[in-house]
Amino acid sequence: MADASTLAATGAPRDLRALAVELLQFTWKEAQACVFAFLFFAAVFLVPRAGVWGVPRYDVLLLVAVAIQAWMLWSGRETADELKAICLFHVLGFCLEVFKTSAGIRSWSYPDFAYSKVLGVPLFSGFMYAAVGSYIIQAWRLLQLRIEHHPPYWMAGLVATALYLNFYSHHYIGDYRWYLAAAALGLYARATVVFVPHRRERRMPLALGLVLVGFFIWLAENLGTFFGLWAYPHQLGAWAAVHVSKWSAWSLLVLMSFTIVTNLKHIKATIHVPP
């Protein structure tokens, strides 16, 4: 009969292998959840600033984004209901882009010409927000997400709405994002996201997960500005890193996106009538 030391010696490598497999599975599922963002940013890197065959770059990126979205629907990676939710992200994001690039605000700008610009904003820009929604929807399915201790849905919706409106109103009546962030932290203090990377359930504070996603979007934004897709005022002379404060803005936007997904799922579950 094996003694304790032998069991410990054989058990440790087994545990490490299991952990490595779980980490690989998690990485693979996360990569699958990011398929829209990955393909879109691959196009950003590959499409030259001068465009392709006389078609301006922004217009090419719009065609690529539409093609990716159509492929995801055709391949079954997204359902028709999920596409409707992603279109909502697109509309909300595009409206925000129009406001932020307007003459009185000029938070950032899209310097290149495009036929598909509306009110100075290329239509592909909404897909960058839709990519966040697509990631949340895909990760929800692939990692079998569920939320423990979710706050009342109407309260979550109210906070998310206030966060979205603050992106507009802070130019006129002051920036209340930190007060709203504190309210959101209090609201989601007990909320835990449960996910399945491989065979076992894992848990993470929901707030931590949202902040981490916001960080990676901030990194992607640095890449987008580096390749000249859009530019902040301090980047017009020469490229510089996007200010780290944008990390907080993206984290709050992820929270808003997450709330839209959870509320839509809650509504669908509430009105669903089993056959």
N, C-alpha and C positions, 0 to 999 in steps of 0.2 A: 504494500500500500504506500502511495507516494506521500512524502512528508510535506509540511507546509512550505519549506523553502523550495522544493521542486515545483509545487503548484504555483508559487509566486513567480518562479523563473519562467515557466511555460505560459503563465497567464498574462504576464506583462506584454510580450510580443503580440499575443493574440489581441489584446486590448488595443495596442497601437495600430495593428492592421485594420481592426474594425473601425477605429477612429479615422484612419486614412481613407478607407472606403467611403465612410460617411461624408467626409470632407469633399472627396471627389464627386460624389453624388450631388451634394449641395451646390458645388461649383457648376456642375453640368446643368442642373435645373435652373440656376440663376442665369447662366448663359442663354438657355432656351427662353427664359422670361424676357431677356433683353434683346431678342432677335430683331425686333423692329428698330430699336435704337442702334444696334450694331450695324445692320444693313444700311440704315440711313447715314450714319456717320462714316461708314466706308465710302459711300457716295460723296460725302463732303470732302474726304481726303483725295478721292480719285478724279472728281470733276474739276478741270482747270478753271481758274477765275475768269478766263476769257470765254468760257462756255464750250459747247460741243456743236460742230457743224453749223455755226452761226446762231445757235440757240443760247441765250444768256444763261449763266450758271443758275440763277434763282429759278428759272423756268425748268431747267433740267432737273433740279432737285425736287420741284413740285411733281413732275412726271414720275420720278423715281419713287417718291413717297406714296403716290397714288397706286403705282404698280405693286409696291410692297404690301400696302393695305389690301389690295385686291387678291394678291397671292395668299395672304394669311386667311382671308375669308374663304377662298376656294379650297385651300388645303385643310380646312377645319381647325386651324389653330385658334381662330376666333369665330364666335357665333354671330348671327345677325343681331341679337340683343346686345352683345358686347360691342359690336361695331357702333350701335346707336350711342352707347355710353362714351366711346372714344370720340365720336363726332361732337358730343357735348364738350369734351375736353378741348377739342379743336376750336370750337366757337368761343368758349370762354378765354382760351389763350390768345386767339386772334384779336378779340376785342381789347384785351389788355395790351397787346402789342401796338394796336392803333393808338390807344391813349398814350402809352409811354413814349411813342415816337412822334407825337403831335407837336406842332410848332411851339406851343406854350410850355411843353414839358421837356422834350429832347433828352430823356434818360439814356437812350442809345439810338442808333440809326442803322439803316441798311443802305450803304453807299452805292451799291451797284445798280445798273439798269435792269429792269425786267418787264416783260409784257404782263406778267401776272401780279403786278403790284396793285393793291387796292388801298387807297388813302395813304400811300407811301410805304405800305408793308407788303412784302411778298407773301403769297398765300401759303407757301411751304412752311412758314414760321409756326402756324398753328399745329403742324404735325410734331413739332418739338415738345409741345405740351401733351399732345395725344400720345407720344411715346411714353410719357410718365404713366398715363392711364393704362396703356397697353401693358407696361411692365407689371403694374399692380394686379391687373386682371390675370395675366399669365402666371405670375408667382402664386396667386391665390389658388389656382387650379393645380399647378405642378407640385407645390409644396403642401397641398391640402390644408391651407390656412384656416384657422378659426380663432376667434377673439374671446378670451375669457374676461369677464367683468367689463364688458363694453358699457359705456355710459348711455343714458337715454338718447335715442336717435334724434329726437327733436332738438335736444341740447347740443349734440354734436353738429347738427346741421346749422344751428344758429351761430355757433362759434366759427364754423367754416365760412359761412356767408359774411360774417363780420371781418374775417381775415381777408377775404377776396375784395370786399369793398374798401378795406384800408389801403390796398395797393393803389387805389384811385384817390381816396380822400386825404391821404397824408400830404399831398401836395398843397392842400388848402387849409386843413384844420389841425394839422399835426400828426405825427406818426405814433400810433398806439400799438404797434406790433408787439412790444414787450409786455404790455398789459394783457393783450389777447393771448400771447404765448404763455404767460403765467396762468391765465384762465384755462387754456388748453391742457397745460401740465396738470393742473388740479383736477380737471375733468377726466383725464386719462391716467391718473396716478396709479390706479389699480389694474388698468388694462394690460393684458399680457397676450402677445401673439404666440400661438402654438403652431408649429410647423413640423413637417416630417421630411428630413433630408434623405433618409434611406428607410430604415425600419422602425426607428424609435422616434417618439415625439420629443421635440426640443422646445424650450420656452425662452422668450426674450421680452423685456419690457417694451411695450409698443412704442413709447416715446424714443427709446434708443434706436429702434429700427428705423423710424422716420428720419431721425437726425443723420443716420448713416447713409440712407438713400439720398438725402439732401446733399451730403458731402460729395458723393460720386457725381451727382448732377452738376455741382459747382466745378468739379474737375472737367466734366464734359463741356461746360460753358467756357472754360479757359481754352479748350481746344477749338471750339467754335470761333471765338474771337481771334485766336492765333491764325486761323485760316481765313480770316477776313469775312466771315458770314455776316457779322454785325460788329459794331464797335461802340464802346462807351466813350464819352468825351475825352477821358484821359488816355485813350488808346489811339486817337486820331493822328498824332505825330509819329509815334512808334508804339509797337505792342508792349503792353505791360499786363501783369496778372490782374485778373478780376479781383476786386477787393473782397477780403474774406467775409465781410458783412453780408455779402450775397448768399453765403452758405445758410444763414438764418432765414433769409427770404425764401430760398428754395426748400428748406425744411418745412416752413409753414405752407408753402404751396403743395408739397407732398402730403401734408396733413389734410389740406383741403381736397386733394385728389382722392386720398384714401377714404375720406368721409363720403364723397360722392359714390364711390364704389360700394361701401358698406351699406349706405342708405338705399341704393338701388337694389342691392341683394335682399335687404330687409323687406322692401316694398314688394319685390317679386315673390319672396317666400310667404308674405302675408296674404297676397291675392291669389296665390296658386291654389288651384282646386285639383286634388288628385283624381286620376281617371277612375 
